[in-house]
Amino acid sequence: MIDRYLKTAFVASLGLMALLYVIHNIMNIDQAYGAVGYVLGMEGNEIFDNNLLPAITGSAVFVFSWIIFAFEIATGLICLWGAWQLWSARGADAAGFEAAKSMAKLGAGLSVVTWFGLFGTFGGAGYQMWQSEIGAGSLGDAFKFSVWGLLVLIYLGQRESEVAA
């Protein structure tokens, strides 16, 4: 039973983390736009100054920022929904608890897509955000968040045993 409680708590924590980050980004919207614009505009890319991807500036920064926010909001809400489903199924048989994992797995997977896919792949590899202090800090944090999401996803993937009566 402890695994069921832990899985629920980890998924809820992942969801809450995503929502707290996006709420803070929105509360500090000008700084968030500035950070995204800095990376997408390839400011400070002096080590590798030639890039396959085009620099993105102006109103497109607004659009890309809100794409990031949408992924973070979706991650948070889906994880919290998944945690609620896990909590609701905590006393179910193994098959019932397994069936309740779908949204939790989707939320944890979306956290990996958000912070590994968007930040790691596009920001890190595509826009070389590792070249600047601002970008490197964001990339390092995104790595941590994606690993936490992956660890939760792996733990969720472990099969359940029957609950003792």
Buried (B, 14 or more C-beta within 10 A) or exposed (E): EEEBEEBBBBBBBBBBBBBEBBBEBBEEEEEBBBBBBBBBBBBBBEEEEEEEEEEBEEEBBEEBBBEBBEBBBBBBBBBBBBBBBBBEBBEBEEEBBBEBBEBBBBBBBBBBBBBBBBBBEBBBEBBBBBBBEBBBEBBEEBBEBBBBBBBBBEBBEEEBEEBEE
